[in-house]
Amino acid sequence: MAASPLFEFALLCFVSLFTMVNPIGVIPVYTAMTAKLSPQESHRVARKASLTALFILLAFAMTGQWIFRFFSISTNSLRVVGGVIFFLMGYEMLQARLTRTQFDDETTHEYINDISITPLGIPIICGPGAITTSILLMNESKSPIESGIVLGAIILLIVFTYFLLLGAKQVTHLIGENGNKVMLRLMGLIVMVIAVEFFFSGLTPIVQDMLKIQ
Protein backbone atom coordinates (compact mmCIF):
# COMPACT_ATOMS: atom_id res chain seq x y z
CA MET A 1 0.00 0.00 0.00
CA ALA A 2 1.51 3.32 -1.09
CA ALA A 3 2.00 6.06 1.47
CA SER A 4 -0.12 9.18 1.09
CA PRO A 5 1.52 12.29 -0.41
CA LEU A 6 0.95 14.20 2.86
CA PHE A 7 2.70 11.47 4.87
CA GLU A 8 5.61 11.45 2.43
CA PHE A 9 5.86 15.24 2.64
CA ALA A 10 5.72 15.13 6.46
CA LEU A 11 8.47 12.51 6.50
CA LEU A 12 10.58 14.59 4.12
CA CYS A 13 10.12 17.67 6.34
CA PHE A 14 11.08 15.89 9.54
CA VAL A 15 14.05 13.99 8.10
CA SER A 16 15.41 17.08 6.30
CA LEU A 17 15.12 19.27 9.41
CA PHE A 18 16.42 16.50 11.68
CA THR A 19 19.59 16.09 9.64
CA MET A 20 20.14 19.86 9.57
CA VAL A 21 19.53 20.48 13.28
CA ASN A 22 21.20 17.16 14.19
CA PRO A 23 20.04 16.94 17.85
CA ILE A 24 22.43 14.04 18.53
CA GLY A 25 25.37 16.16 17.39
CA VAL A 26 24.28 19.05 19.64
CA ILE A 27 24.61 16.88 22.77
CA PRO A 28 28.44 16.82 23.13
CA VAL A 29 28.62 20.57 22.48
CA TYR A 30 25.90 21.25 25.04
CA THR A 31 27.47 18.99 27.68
CA ALA A 32 30.88 20.63 27.18
CA MET A 33 29.39 24.12 27.60
CA THR A 34 27.32 23.23 30.67
CA ALA A 35 29.88 21.00 32.39
CA LYS A 36 30.42 23.50 35.24
CA LEU A 37 26.75 24.43 35.65
CA SER A 38 24.25 22.91 38.07
CA PRO A 39 21.46 20.66 36.69
CA GLN A 40 18.93 23.50 37.12
CA GLU A 41 21.19 25.96 35.27
CA SER A 42 21.87 23.42 32.53
CA HIS A 43 18.13 22.90 32.05
CA ARG A 44 17.66 26.66 31.84
CA VAL A 45 20.28 26.80 29.07
CA ALA A 46 18.51 23.99 27.19
CA ARG A 47 15.12 25.72 27.48
CA LYS A 48 16.38 29.13 26.38
CA ALA A 49 18.45 27.74 23.50
CA SER A 50 15.51 25.65 22.26
CA LEU A 51 13.10 28.61 22.40
CA THR A 52 15.61 30.79 20.53
CA ALA A 53 16.01 28.19 17.78
CA LEU A 54 12.24 27.65 17.57
CA PHE A 55 11.51 31.37 17.20
CA ILE A 56 14.14 31.84 14.48
CA LEU A 57 13.06 28.80 12.46
CA LEU A 58 9.36 29.66 12.62
CA ALA A 59 10.07 33.29 11.74
CA PHE A 60 12.11 32.38 8.65
CA ALA A 61 9.65 29.67 7.59
CA MET A 62 6.70 32.07 7.71
CA THR A 63 8.47 35.08 6.18
CA GLY A 64 10.61 33.23 3.64
CA GLN A 65 8.31 33.92 0.70
CA TRP A 66 8.18 37.63 1.56
CA ILE A 67 11.99 37.68 1.73
CA PHE A 68 12.09 36.04 -1.71
CA ARG A 69 9.85 38.71 -3.22
CA PHE A 70 11.61 41.59 -1.46
CA PHE A 71 15.09 40.57 -2.63
CA SER A 72 13.88 39.04 -5.94
CA ILE A 73 15.32 35.64 -5.02
CA SER A 74 14.15 32.60 -6.96
CA THR A 75 13.44 29.27 -5.27
CA ASN A 76 15.80 27.52 -7.68
CA SER A 77 18.66 29.81 -6.70
CA LEU A 78 18.04 29.06 -3.03
CA ARG A 79 18.00 25.34 -3.78
CA VAL A 80 21.43 25.61 -5.41
CA VAL A 81 22.89 27.68 -2.55
CA GLY A 82 21.19 25.45 0.02
CA GLY A 83 22.66 22.40 -1.65
CA VAL A 84 26.16 23.88 -1.39
CA ILE A 85 25.62 24.78 2.29
CA PHE A 86 24.23 21.33 3.08
CA PHE A 87 27.13 19.63 1.32
CA LEU A 88 29.73 21.60 3.28
CA MET A 89 27.91 20.95 6.55
CA GLY A 90 27.58 17.27 5.70
CA TYR A 91 31.29 17.07 4.97
CA GLU A 92 32.09 18.63 8.35
CA MET A 93 29.76 16.15 10.05
CA LEU A 94 31.33 13.29 8.10
CA GLN A 95 34.66 14.26 9.70
CA ALA A 96 32.94 14.15 13.14
CA ARG A 97 34.16 17.64 13.99
CA LEU A 98 32.70 19.25 17.11
CA THR A 99 32.79 22.80 18.46
CA ARG A 100 33.85 23.47 22.05
CA THR A 101 33.43 26.57 24.16
CA GLN A 102 35.30 27.35 27.38
CA PHE A 103 33.75 28.68 30.56
CA ASP A 104 35.49 32.04 31.08
CA ASP A 105 35.39 34.70 33.80
CA GLU A 106 31.79 35.81 33.13
CA THR A 107 29.22 35.46 35.88
CA THR A 108 27.06 32.33 35.68
CA HIS A 109 23.99 34.38 34.73
CA GLU A 110 25.81 36.16 31.90
CA TYR A 111 27.33 32.90 30.74
CA ILE A 112 23.93 31.18 30.60
CA ASN A 113 22.41 34.07 28.65
CA ASP A 114 25.35 34.20 26.24
CA ILE A 115 25.60 30.51 25.36
CA SER A 116 21.81 29.99 25.28
CA ILE A 117 21.39 32.42 22.39
CA THR A 118 24.84 32.14 20.78
CA PRO A 119 26.27 29.69 19.97
CA LEU A 120 23.76 27.06 21.20
CA GLY A 121 20.51 28.58 19.92
CA ILE A 122 22.21 30.07 16.86
CA PRO A 123 24.03 28.57 14.99
CA ILE A 124 24.45 25.13 16.63
CA ILE A 125 20.75 24.19 16.89
CA CYS A 126 19.41 26.68 14.35
CA GLY A 127 22.17 27.06 11.79
CA PRO A 128 22.20 28.24 8.16
CA GLY A 129 21.28 24.76 6.98
CA ALA A 130 18.21 24.51 9.22
CA ILE A 131 17.07 28.03 8.29
CA THR A 132 17.50 27.37 4.57
CA THR A 133 15.70 24.03 4.88
CA SER A 134 12.71 25.60 6.65
CA ILE A 135 12.41 28.25 3.92
CA LEU A 136 12.76 25.68 1.13
CA LEU A 137 10.21 23.32 2.65
CA MET A 138 7.71 26.13 3.17
CA ASN A 139 8.13 27.17 -0.46
CA GLU A 140 7.61 23.55 -1.53
CA SER A 141 4.25 23.57 0.30
CA LYS A 142 1.34 23.60 -2.13
CA SER A 143 -1.49 23.92 0.40
CA PRO A 144 -2.19 25.30 3.90
CA ILE A 145 -2.09 21.72 5.20
CA GLU A 146 1.46 21.21 3.89
CA SER A 147 2.49 24.58 5.35
CA GLY A 148 1.08 23.43 8.69
CA ILE A 149 3.05 20.20 8.36
CA VAL A 150 6.28 22.18 7.94
CA LEU A 151 5.56 24.31 11.01
CA GLY A 152 4.51 21.22 12.97
CA ALA A 153 7.73 19.41 12.00
CA ILE A 154 9.78 22.39 13.22
CA ILE A 155 7.95 22.48 16.57
CA LEU A 156 8.15 18.70 17.01
CA LEU A 157 11.87 18.64 16.25
CA ILE A 158 12.72 21.48 18.64
CA VAL A 159 10.64 19.87 21.42
CA PHE A 160 12.49 16.60 20.77
CA THR A 161 15.82 18.44 20.86
CA TYR A 162 14.88 20.12 24.15
CA PHE A 163 14.05 16.85 25.90
CA LEU A 164 17.16 15.26 24.42
CA LEU A 165 19.28 18.04 25.93
CA LEU A 166 17.61 17.54 29.31
CA GLY A 167 18.91 13.99 29.31
CA ALA A 168 22.15 14.86 27.52
CA LYS A 169 24.50 13.40 30.11
CA GLN A 170 22.65 10.09 30.14
CA VAL A 171 22.57 9.92 26.33
CA THR A 172 26.30 10.73 26.09
CA HIS A 173 27.08 7.98 28.59
CA LEU A 174 24.80 5.55 26.72
CA ILE A 175 26.18 5.95 23.19
CA GLY A 176 29.73 6.84 24.22
CA GLU A 177 32.23 8.98 22.33
CA ASN A 178 32.65 6.50 19.50
CA GLY A 179 28.90 6.09 19.15
CA ASN A 180 28.46 9.83 18.89
CA LYS A 181 31.09 10.04 16.16
CA VAL A 182 29.35 7.25 14.24
CA MET A 183 26.02 9.10 14.50
CA LEU A 184 27.65 12.32 13.29
CA ARG A 185 29.13 10.57 10.26
CA LEU A 186 25.83 8.87 9.39
CA MET A 187 23.99 12.19 9.64
CA GLY A 188 26.71 13.82 7.54
CA LEU A 189 26.24 11.24 4.80
CA ILE A 190 22.46 11.82 4.76
CA VAL A 191 22.99 15.60 4.63
CA MET A 192 25.33 15.27 1.65
CA VAL A 193 22.79 13.13 -0.23
CA ILE A 194 20.05 15.71 0.43
CA ALA A 195 22.50 18.41 -0.69
CA VAL A 196 22.99 16.75 -4.09
CA GLU A 197 19.21 16.45 -4.55
CA PHE A 198 18.65 20.12 -3.66
CA PHE A 199 21.53 21.32 -5.82
CA PHE A 200 20.47 19.56 -9.02
CA SER A 201 16.74 20.19 -8.49
CA GLY A 202 17.61 23.91 -8.48
CA LEU A 203 20.31 23.84 -11.14
CA THR A 204 18.32 21.86 -13.76
CA PRO A 205 15.56 24.48 -14.31
CA ILE A 206 18.15 27.27 -14.33
CA VAL A 207 20.18 25.53 -17.06
CA GLN A 208 17.01 24.70 -18.99
CA ASP A 209 15.96 28.35 -18.87
CA MET A 210 19.44 29.44 -20.02
CA LEU A 211 19.31 27.01 -22.95
CA LYS A 212 15.63 27.81 -23.66
CA ILE A 213 14.68 24.17 -23.21
CA GLN A 214 10.95 23.71 -22.85
Buried (B, 14 or more C-beta within 10 A) or exposed (E): EEEEEEEEBBEBBBEBBBBBBBBBBBBBBBBBBBEEBEEEBBBBBBBBBBBBBBBBBBEBBBEBBEEBEEEEBEBBBBBBBBBBBBBBBBBBBBEBEBEEBEBEEEEEEEBBBBBBBBBBBBBBBBBBBBBBBBBBBBBBBEEEEBBEBBBEBBEBBBEBBBEBBBEBBEBBEEBEEEEBBBBBBBBBBBBBBBBEEBBEBBBBBBEEEEEEEE
